[in-house]
Each structure stands twice: as C-alpha cells, then as structure tokens.
Amino acid sequence: MPSRPYVFYGLNVVRALSIIGMLLVFSSSIVVMVSDIRAVNKFQHDAGSDNDACGYIGNSTVPNQPAGVFWAILNRLFVIFQVIFLILSEVSWPMAFFDRFFPVLGSQFGLGALGVFQGLIGATILSHHVDDFTLVSAFFLFSIGCLNMFLGLVFREHAKSKRSVRGRKESKAAVLPMHTGDTGASNFRSSLFGGKKVDDSEAGASPAGYGFGRQGEKRAGLKGFMINKPKETAPRYASRPPSTASIGSLLSVAESKTGSESSGTRKFRSSPTAI
C-alpha cells in the first residue's frame, strides 16, 4: 500500500538532512585530522617547551600520552568510515549487502539504529575541543540522529518502505492488472486430450486460476464477490406452450378420427331373410 504524500516527502527530507549532516562530519573530520597532524609536528619540533605539562597537544585533539597520536588518528579514521557506511545505507546501495551482513541498516529495520549511530558519532566529536565548523557539524548530526530515533519509534520497520522512491513507483504501477500472456490453454488441452496434467513447474507458468466452477465461486466469495445465478427464462424467439383447452380439443379430434376408422373396417353381414 503506498504511503501518504506528506509522509513520503517528510521522510525523504529527513533523509536528505541526514546525508548532508554526515557529509559535513566527513569533511570536518578530515580537517581536524589534518590540523592534528600539523599540531603534532609542531609539538615534536618544539620539544621541551611548556606543552609537556598539558593533557593535550596544543591546538589539537591529540592527548599528550604514549600512543596518543595513534589513537587520535585512528578515532578520526573510524568516524570517517562509519560516516561513509551510514551514507551508503541512506542511499540504499548496496541494500542486498546490508540486508545480509548488517541487517540493522537494511530494508527490514527502521531508522532507530541509524539514529543511534549518528548520535554516538556526534557525541564522540562533541566530547573534544574542536573548531567551530566541526562543532556545528557534530551538533547538527547529533540532532538528526535524535530525529531519526524518534521516527524509528513512530514508524518502526515501515519507515524505509514508506520513504522508498522505487517502492512508490512500483505501487503506482501495480494499480492496474497486467496481462502476463499465459492463459493456461496448454495445460487445459494436455489434461483434456492427453490424459496427463502438465506440471506448472515444467510448463514454466503459474496456474491460470480457479475458472468458473465451484472453486472459482468459493474463491470469489472469500474476497467479497457474489456470483448470482441467472433466472431461467425462455428466449424471445421460442413458441408459447399450448394451453389446456387446445390440448383437450386436439385429443377429441384424434379420438373421433380413430372411431371413424374403426367403424369403416367392420365386416358386412347379410340378413337371413334376404333374398
């Protein structure tokens, strides 16, 4: 059943905002990673300065601890790959991969899991001291994640099917029945004259239907259709049936004819006094 227009357009607007927010986070993560690398290079060049006492390297999100640069860069790479993964799920490509290997982002699940992932990414970025562009991008993504979680609670697993463009086109195209070109005549002829019914799997076609017999009437009754039996009436060109009076007159005429024929066949007998 196709979704209502305002639901379809509203969910697609949220999808577009979600993709825009993740693209902003993607670009801001690259900017932050580049700035962190520059700050680390400057920190190593100015070794022995007052920055050694700080918890973070100056003008960066890299902690001043063993392997801090590695974990900071790895965190940014994880954010970038997660955002790419979520963008692919939002554009529904390749949906067969998500349905098989990551079903919470597939077509059978709603938007709740997507909103949770977006909220976690936004909270991870907002937990560090970042520049204004990264701050706005992360806050925007976190807000969209909360909206997706709310829509997931409202529409549940039907959210992605209601916003699907391809599904809406198919539902509009399926309003009128389409002729498949198979009338089942080959199965009927083979079962009638050959004495063996052709299997539908061998013939490569589905059963034609239930026909006009008892099975068809039963199936139509289950769907709410009523098949009325036509009234038994004679055609207009048929002659009227004879009435009772005409039948009696015909019988009397037939009896009179029979009596006259029987009297004409009697033998002649002469009188004994005849000369």
C-alpha positions as YAML, in Angstrom:
chain: A
units: angstrom
residues:
- id: 1
  name: MET
  ca: [0.00, 0.00, 0.00]
- id: 2
  name: PRO
  ca: [1.60, 3.36, -0.97]
- id: 3
  name: SER
  ca: [2.33, 5.84, 1.81]
- id: 4
  name: ARG
  ca: [0.65, 9.21, 2.05]
- id: 5
  name: PRO
  ca: [2.36, 12.04, 0.17]
- id: 6
  name: TYR
  ca: [3.27, 14.14, 3.21]
- id: 7
  name: VAL
  ca: [4.77, 11.09, 4.97]
- id: 8
  name: PHE
  ca: [6.77, 10.21, 1.87]
- id: 9
  name: TYR
  ca: [8.12, 13.72, 1.35]
- id: 10
  name: GLY
  ca: [8.73, 14.31, 5.06]
- id: 11
  name: LEU
  ca: [10.81, 11.15, 5.48]
- id: 12
  name: ASN
  ca: [12.81, 11.97, 2.37]
- id: 13
  name: VAL
  ca: [13.52, 15.49, 3.66]
- id: 14
  name: VAL
  ca: [14.88, 13.94, 6.86]
- id: 15
  name: ARG
  ca: [16.96, 11.55, 4.75]
- id: 16
  name: ALA
  ca: [18.44, 14.46, 2.78]
- id: 17
  name: LEU
  ca: [19.28, 16.33, 6.01]
- id: 18
  name: SER
  ca: [20.86, 13.16, 7.39]
- id: 19
  name: ILE
  ca: [23.09, 12.78, 4.33]
- id: 20
  name: ILE
  ca: [24.05, 16.48, 4.48]
- id: 21
  name: GLY
  ca: [24.94, 16.20, 8.17]
- id: 22
  name: MET
  ca: [27.11, 13.15, 7.59]
- id: 23
  name: LEU
  ca: [28.88, 14.83, 4.67]
- id: 24
  name: LEU
  ca: [29.64, 17.79, 6.93]
- id: 25
  name: VAL
  ca: [31.03, 15.48, 9.61]
- id: 26
  name: PHE
  ca: [33.07, 13.66, 6.97]
- id: 27
  name: SER
  ca: [34.68, 16.86, 5.76]
- id: 28
  name: SER
  ca: [35.18, 18.26, 9.27]
- id: 29
  name: SER
  ca: [36.87, 15.03, 10.39]
- id: 30
  name: ILE
  ca: [39.38, 15.35, 7.57]
- id: 31
  name: VAL
  ca: [40.02, 18.98, 8.54]
- id: 32
  name: VAL
  ca: [40.52, 18.05, 12.21]
- id: 33
  name: MET
  ca: [42.83, 15.17, 11.29]
- id: 34
  name: VAL
  ca: [44.99, 17.47, 9.17]
- id: 35
  name: SER
  ca: [45.15, 20.09, 11.93]
- id: 36
  name: ASP
  ca: [46.06, 17.43, 14.49]
- id: 37
  name: ILE
  ca: [48.93, 16.19, 12.34]
- id: 38
  name: ARG
  ca: [50.24, 19.73, 11.97]
- id: 39
  name: ALA
  ca: [49.95, 20.32, 15.71]
- id: 40
  name: VAL
  ca: [51.83, 17.08, 16.45]
- id: 41
  name: ASN
  ca: [54.61, 18.03, 14.04]
- id: 42
  name: LYS
  ca: [54.90, 21.43, 15.69]
- id: 43
  name: PHE
  ca: [54.90, 19.81, 19.15]
- id: 44
  name: GLN
  ca: [57.74, 17.50, 18.17]
- id: 45
  name: HIS
  ca: [59.66, 20.43, 16.70]
- id: 46
  name: ASP
  ca: [59.26, 22.43, 19.92]
- id: 47
  name: ALA
  ca: [60.21, 19.56, 22.23]
- id: 48
  name: GLY
  ca: [60.94, 20.57, 25.80]
- id: 49
  name: SER
  ca: [58.52, 23.51, 25.86]
- id: 50
  name: ASP
  ca: [55.74, 24.16, 28.36]
- id: 51
  name: ASN
  ca: [53.29, 22.00, 26.38]
- id: 52
  name: ASP
  ca: [54.71, 18.88, 28.05]
- id: 53
  name: ALA
  ca: [52.69, 19.62, 31.19]
- id: 54
  name: CYS
  ca: [49.36, 19.85, 29.31]
- id: 55
  name: GLY
  ca: [46.98, 16.94, 28.90]
- id: 56
  name: TYR
  ca: [46.54, 17.63, 25.17]
- id: 57
  name: ILE
  ca: [48.93, 18.78, 22.50]
- id: 58
  name: GLY
  ca: [48.34, 22.43, 21.83]
- id: 59
  name: ASN
  ca: [45.66, 23.31, 19.22]
- id: 60
  name: SER
  ca: [44.71, 19.66, 18.66]
- id: 61
  name: THR
  ca: [42.54, 16.83, 19.96]
- id: 62
  name: VAL
  ca: [45.56, 14.54, 20.48]
- id: 63
  name: PRO
  ca: [46.18, 13.53, 24.12]
- id: 64
  name: ASN
  ca: [49.69, 14.03, 25.41]
- id: 65
  name: GLN
  ca: [50.29, 10.41, 26.39]
- id: 66
  name: PRO
  ca: [52.00, 7.30, 24.97]
- id: 67
  name: ALA
  ca: [50.50, 6.39, 21.55]
- id: 68
  name: GLY
  ca: [48.13, 9.35, 21.83]
- id: 69
  name: VAL
  ca: [48.71, 10.35, 18.21]
- id: 70
  name: PHE
  ca: [47.91, 6.82, 17.01]
- id: 71
  name: TRP
  ca: [44.61, 6.59, 18.87]
- id: 72
  name: ALA
  ca: [43.55, 10.11, 17.87]
- id: 73
  name: ILE
  ca: [44.17, 9.46, 14.18]
- id: 74
  name: LEU
  ca: [42.54, 6.02, 14.43]
- id: 75
  name: ASN
  ca: [39.49, 7.60, 16.04]
- id: 76
  name: ARG
  ca: [39.14, 10.05, 13.15]
- id: 77
  name: LEU
  ca: [39.52, 7.25, 10.60]
- id: 78
  name: PHE
  ca: [36.83, 5.24, 12.36]
- id: 79
  name: VAL
  ca: [34.50, 8.24, 12.27]
- id: 80
  name: ILE
  ca: [35.16, 8.74, 8.54]
- id: 81
  name: PHE
  ca: [34.50, 5.07, 7.66]
- id: 82
  name: GLN
  ca: [31.37, 4.96, 9.83]
- id: 83
  name: VAL
  ca: [30.01, 8.04, 8.12]
- id: 84
  name: ILE
  ca: [30.68, 6.51, 4.68]
- id: 85
  name: PHE
  ca: [28.94, 3.33, 5.79]
- id: 86
  name: LEU
  ca: [25.89, 5.24, 7.01]
- id: 87
  name: ILE
  ca: [25.71, 7.35, 3.85]
- id: 88
  name: LEU
  ca: [25.63, 4.17, 1.74]
- id: 89
  name: SER
  ca: [22.79, 2.82, 3.89]
- id: 90
  name: GLU
  ca: [20.87, 6.07, 3.45]
- id: 91
  name: VAL
  ca: [21.14, 5.94, -0.36]
- id: 92
  name: SER
  ca: [20.13, 2.23, -0.22]
- id: 93
  name: TRP
  ca: [23.20, 0.97, -2.03]
- id: 94
  name: PRO
  ca: [24.03, -1.85, -1.90]
- id: 95
  name: MET
  ca: [20.90, -2.78, 0.05]
- id: 96
  name: ALA
  ca: [21.43, -6.53, -0.53]
- id: 97
  name: PHE
  ca: [24.74, -6.27, 1.36]
- id: 98
  name: PHE
  ca: [23.11, -4.53, 4.33]
- id: 99
  name: ASP
  ca: [20.21, -6.99, 4.40]
- id: 100
  name: ARG
  ca: [22.61, -9.93, 4.53]
- id: 101
  name: PHE
  ca: [25.61, -8.77, 6.57]
- id: 102
  name: PHE
  ca: [24.35, -5.72, 8.52]
- id: 103
  name: PRO
  ca: [20.56, -6.08, 8.79]
- id: 104
  name: VAL
  ca: [20.02, -3.26, 11.33]
- id: 105
  name: LEU
  ca: [20.75, -0.85, 8.47]
- id: 106
  name: GLY
  ca: [18.86, -2.94, 5.90]
- id: 107
  name: SER
  ca: [15.40, -2.59, 4.46]
- id: 108
  name: GLN
  ca: [13.71, -4.71, 7.15]
- id: 109
  name: PHE
  ca: [14.66, -2.37, 10.01]
- id: 110
  name: GLY
  ca: [13.61, 1.17, 10.77]
- id: 111
  name: LEU
  ca: [15.54, 4.37, 11.42]
- id: 112
  name: GLY
  ca: [16.22, 3.81, 15.12]
- id: 113
  name: ALA
  ca: [19.58, 2.07, 14.66]
- id: 114
  name: LEU
  ca: [20.71, 4.73, 12.19]
- id: 115
  name: GLY
  ca: [19.82, 7.46, 14.68]
- id: 116
  name: VAL
  ca: [21.76, 5.68, 17.44]
- id: 117
  name: PHE
  ca: [24.90, 5.50, 15.29]
- id: 118
  name: GLN
  ca: [24.59, 9.16, 14.31]
- id: 119
  name: GLY
  ca: [24.12, 10.19, 17.94]
- id: 120
  name: LEU
  ca: [27.19, 8.23, 19.03]
- id: 121
  name: ILE
  ca: [29.34, 9.83, 16.32]
- id: 122
  name: GLY
  ca: [28.11, 13.31, 17.21]
- id: 123
  name: ALA
  ca: [28.70, 12.75, 20.93]
- id: 124
  name: THR
  ca: [32.22, 11.43, 20.27]
- id: 125
  name: ILE
  ca: [33.16, 14.56, 18.33]
- id: 126
  name: LEU
  ca: [31.48, 16.94, 20.78]
- id: 127
  name: SER
  ca: [33.42, 15.41, 23.68]
- id: 128
  name: HIS
  ca: [36.62, 17.10, 22.40]
- id: 129
  name: HIS
  ca: [37.58, 20.72, 22.00]
- id: 130
  name: VAL
  ca: [37.19, 21.35, 18.26]
- id: 131
  name: ASP
  ca: [36.85, 24.33, 15.94]
- id: 132
  name: ASP
  ca: [33.54, 25.99, 15.11]
- id: 133
  name: PHE
  ca: [32.96, 24.16, 11.81]
- id: 134
  name: THR
  ca: [33.45, 20.75, 13.41]
- id: 135
  name: LEU
  ca: [31.35, 21.78, 16.40]
- id: 136
  name: VAL
  ca: [28.39, 22.85, 14.24]
- id: 137
  name: SER
  ca: [28.63, 19.74, 12.04]
- id: 138
  name: ALA
  ca: [28.72, 17.36, 15.01]
- id: 139
  name: PHE
  ca: [25.82, 19.11, 16.76]
- id: 140
  name: PHE
  ca: [23.76, 19.03, 13.55]
- id: 141
  name: LEU
  ca: [24.44, 15.30, 13.11]
- id: 142
  name: PHE
  ca: [23.51, 14.61, 16.74]
- id: 143
  name: SER
  ca: [20.20, 16.46, 16.27]
- id: 144
  name: ILE
  ca: [19.41, 14.49, 13.11]
- id: 145
  name: GLY
  ca: [20.27, 11.28, 14.97]
- id: 146
  name: CYS
  ca: [17.73, 12.14, 17.69]
- id: 147
  name: LEU
  ca: [15.11, 12.86, 15.00]
- id: 148
  name: ASN
  ca: [15.81, 9.51, 13.32]
- id: 149
  name: MET
  ca: [15.45, 7.71, 16.64]
- id: 150
  name: PHE
  ca: [12.06, 9.38, 17.14]
- id: 151
  name: LEU
  ca: [10.93, 8.45, 13.62]
- id: 152
  name: GLY
  ca: [12.11, 4.89, 14.24]
- id: 153
  name: LEU
  ca: [9.84, 4.70, 17.28]
- id: 154
  name: VAL
  ca: [6.88, 6.11, 15.32]
- id: 155
  name: PHE
  ca: [7.11, 4.17, 12.05]
- id: 156
  name: ARG
  ca: [9.20, 1.22, 13.31]
- id: 157
  name: GLU
  ca: [10.21, -1.17, 10.50]
- id: 158
  name: HIS
  ca: [7.95, 0.52, 7.92]
- id: 159
  name: ALA
  ca: [9.90, 3.80, 7.79]
- id: 160
  name: LYS
  ca: [12.24, 2.85, 4.94]
- id: 161
  name: SER
  ca: [9.47, 1.31, 2.87]
- id: 162
  name: LYS
  ca: [7.35, 4.45, 3.26]
- id: 163
  name: ARG
  ca: [10.15, 6.71, 2.01]
- id: 164
  name: SER
  ca: [11.32, 4.38, -0.80]
- id: 165
  name: VAL
  ca: [11.09, 6.03, -4.22]
- id: 166
  name: ARG
  ca: [11.27, 2.73, -6.10]
- id: 167
  name: GLY
  ca: [8.57, 1.16, -3.94]
- id: 168
  name: ARG
  ca: [6.28, 4.13, -4.52]
- id: 169
  name: LYS
  ca: [6.72, 3.83, -8.30]
- id: 170
  name: GLU
  ca: [6.02, 0.09, -8.20]
- id: 171
  name: SER
  ca: [2.89, 0.60, -6.07]
- id: 172
  name: LYS
  ca: [1.58, 3.15, -8.58]
- id: 173
  name: ALA
  ca: [2.33, 0.82, -11.49]
- id: 174
  name: ALA
  ca: [0.57, -2.08, -9.75]
- id: 175
  name: VAL
  ca: [-2.80, -0.30, -9.59]
- id: 176
  name: LEU
  ca: [-3.92, -1.76, -12.94]
- id: 177
  name: PRO
  ca: [-3.57, -5.52, -13.56]
- id: 178
  name: MET
  ca: [-1.00, -6.55, -16.15]
- id: 179
  name: HIS
  ca: [-1.56, -9.28, -18.73]
- id: 180
  name: THR
  ca: [1.12, -11.94, -18.50]
- id: 181
  name: GLY
  ca: [0.29, -13.56, -21.84]
- id: 182
  name: ASP
  ca: [-0.32, -17.03, -20.38]
- id: 183
  name: THR
  ca: [-3.94, -18.19, -20.48]
- id: 184
  name: GLY
  ca: [-3.29, -21.77, -19.37]
- id: 185
  name: ALA
  ca: [-4.66, -23.22, -22.61]
- id: 186
  name: SER
  ca: [-1.76, -25.64, -22.97]
- id: 187
  name: ASN
  ca: [-2.39, -27.16, -19.54]
- id: 188
  name: PHE
  ca: [-6.10, -27.48, -20.34]
- id: 189
  name: ARG
  ca: [-5.53, -29.20, -23.68]
- id: 190
  name: SER
  ca: [-2.96, -31.60, -22.33]
- id: 191
  name: SER
  ca: [-5.14, -32.57, -19.37]
- id: 192
  name: LEU
  ca: [-8.22, -32.96, -21.58]
- id: 193
  name: PHE
  ca: [-6.82, -34.90, -24.53]
- id: 194
  name: GLY
  ca: [-3.53, -36.32, -23.35]
- id: 195
  name: GLY
  ca: [-4.81, -37.79, -20.10]
- id: 196
  name: LYS
  ca: [-1.87, -36.32, -18.15]
- id: 197
  name: LYS
  ca: [-1.87, -32.98, -16.43]
- id: 198
  name: VAL
  ca: [1.12, -30.79, -17.15]
- id: 199
  name: ASP
  ca: [3.07, -29.70, -14.11]
- id: 200
  name: ASP
  ca: [3.22, -25.92, -13.66]
- id: 201
  name: SER
  ca: [6.95, -26.02, -12.91]
- id: 202
  name: GLU
  ca: [7.62, -27.92, -16.14]
- id: 203
  name: ALA
  ca: [5.43, -25.61, -18.18]
- id: 204
  name: GLY
  ca: [7.17, -22.57, -16.72]
- id: 205
  name: ALA
  ca: [3.96, -20.80, -15.79]
- id: 206
  name: SER
  ca: [1.78, -20.33, -12.74]
- id: 207
  name: PRO
  ca: [-1.77, -21.76, -12.50]
- id: 208
  name: ALA
  ca: [-4.24, -19.86, -14.67]
- id: 209
  name: GLY
  ca: [-6.90, -19.51, -11.97]
- id: 210
  name: TYR
  ca: [-9.93, -21.19, -10.48]
- id: 211
  name: GLY
  ca: [-12.24, -20.92, -13.51]
- id: 212
  name: PHE
  ca: [-16.00, -20.54, -13.31]
- id: 213
  name: GLY
  ca: [-16.78, -23.69, -11.28]
- id: 214
  name: ARG
  ca: [-17.25, -24.30, -7.58]
- id: 215
  name: GLN
  ca: [-13.64, -23.42, -6.75]
- id: 216
  name: GLY
  ca: [-13.94, -20.09, -8.52]
- id: 217
  name: GLU
  ca: [-17.22, -19.32, -6.78]
- id: 218
  name: LYS
  ca: [-15.74, -20.20, -3.39]
- id: 219
  name: ARG
  ca: [-12.67, -18.07, -4.01]
- id: 220
  name: ALA
  ca: [-14.78, -15.12, -5.13]
- id: 221
  name: GLY
  ca: [-16.94, -15.46, -2.02]
- id: 222
  name: LEU
  ca: [-13.87, -15.24, 0.22]
- id: 223
  name: LYS
  ca: [-12.88, -11.98, -1.47]
- id: 224
  name: GLY
  ca: [-16.37, -10.50, -1.03]
- id: 225
  name: PHE
  ca: [-17.72, -11.03, -4.54]
- id: 226
  name: MET
  ca: [-21.14, -12.61, -5.05]
- id: 227
  name: ILE
  ca: [-21.96, -14.65, -8.15]
- id: 228
  name: ASN
  ca: [-25.70, -14.52, -8.87]
- id: 229
  name: LYS
  ca: [-27.32, -17.38, -10.74]
- id: 230
  name: PRO
  ca: [-29.25, -16.11, -13.78]
- id: 231
  name: LYS
  ca: [-33.02, -16.63, -13.91]
- id: 232
  name: GLU
  ca: [-34.32, -19.48, -16.03]
- id: 233
  name: THR
  ca: [-36.24, -17.73, -18.80]
- id: 234
  name: ALA
  ca: [-37.12, -18.83, -22.31]
- id: 235
  name: PRO
  ca: [-35.66, -16.92, -25.25]
- id: 236
  name: ARG
  ca: [-37.80, -14.40, -27.09]
- id: 237
  name: TYR
  ca: [-37.98, -16.42, -30.29]
- id: 238
  name: ALA
  ca: [-39.38, -19.57, -28.58]
- id: 239
  name: SER
  ca: [-43.05, -20.51, -29.24]
- id: 240
  name: ARG
  ca: [-45.60, -20.31, -26.47]
- id: 241
  name: PRO
  ca: [-46.57, -23.56, -24.75]
- id: 242
  name: PRO
  ca: [-50.07, -24.89, -25.70]
- id: 243
  name: SER
  ca: [-52.88, -24.21, -23.26]
- id: 244
  name: THR
  ca: [-55.12, -26.89, -21.60]
- id: 245
  name: ALA
  ca: [-58.18, -26.15, -23.80]
- id: 246
  name: SER
  ca: [-56.26, -26.57, -27.02]
- id: 247
  name: ILE
  ca: [-54.80, -29.85, -25.77]
- id: 248
  name: GLY
  ca: [-58.34, -31.16, -24.99]
- id: 249
  name: SER
  ca: [-59.67, -30.20, -28.42]
- id: 250
  name: LEU
  ca: [-56.78, -31.94, -30.11]
- id: 251
  name: LEU
  ca: [-57.42, -35.10, -28.11]
- id: 252
  name: SER
  ca: [-61.16, -35.10, -29.02]
- id: 253
  name: VAL
  ca: [-60.37, -34.70, -32.72]
- id: 254
  name: ALA
  ca: [-57.91, -37.56, -32.53]
- id: 255
  name: GLU
  ca: [-60.47, -39.84, -30.81]
- id: 256
  name: SER
  ca: [-63.15, -39.05, -33.42]
- id: 257
  name: LYS
  ca: [-60.77, -39.92, -36.22]
- id: 258
  name: THR
  ca: [-59.86, -43.15, -34.53]
- id: 259
  name: GLY
  ca: [-63.56, -44.08, -34.07]
- id: 260
  name: SER
  ca: [-64.41, -43.42, -37.70]
- id: 261
  name: GLU
  ca: [-61.53, -45.52, -38.90]
- id: 262
  name: SER
  ca: [-62.52, -48.41, -36.66]
- id: 263
  name: SER
  ca: [-66.22, -48.31, -37.85]
- id: 264
  name: GLY
  ca: [-65.18, -48.34, -41.51]
- id: 265
  name: THR
  ca: [-63.25, -51.58, -41.11]
- id: 266
  name: ARG
  ca: [-66.28, -53.63, -39.81]
- id: 267
  name: LYS
  ca: [-67.40, -56.71, -41.95]
- id: 268
  name: PHE
  ca: [-70.79, -56.68, -43.72]
- id: 269
  name: ARG
  ca: [-73.29, -59.39, -42.65]
- id: 270
  name: SER
  ca: [-76.45, -60.09, -44.68]
- id: 271
  name: SER
  ca: [-79.81, -60.73, -43.13]
- id: 272
  name: PRO
  ca: [-81.09, -64.39, -43.12]
- id: 273
  name: THR
  ca: [-84.39, -63.25, -44.66]
- id: 274
  name: ALA
  ca: [-82.68, -61.51, -47.51]
- id: 275
  name: ILE
  ca: [-83.44, -62.80, -50.98]
...
